[in-house]
Amino acid sequence: MKKSFDQEDLRVRRTRKLLWEAFMAELSERSFEEITVKGICERAMSSHHVL
């Protein structure tokens, strides 16, 4: 059974938030075509294996 958003592990929620914020920051600095998974993960201080 899948957990609801409220019951989701806080580490997962934090990681998703950091990745989203990193993506948005990259998007404000670069064109979409120039954005890489590596760049997003480095900015979010997360492993690319998370994605």
C-alpha positions, 0 to 999 in steps of 0.5 A: 500500500502506498503511503499518503503524502503526509505519511511520506518519509521526511528524508524523501520530502526534503530530497524532492524539495532540494531537487526541485529548488536546484532545478528552478535555480538552474532554470533561472541561470541556464536555458532548459537545453543546458541543464543537466542531471549532474548540475541539478544533483550537485546543486542539491547536494544529492546523488544522481542515483536518487533520480 
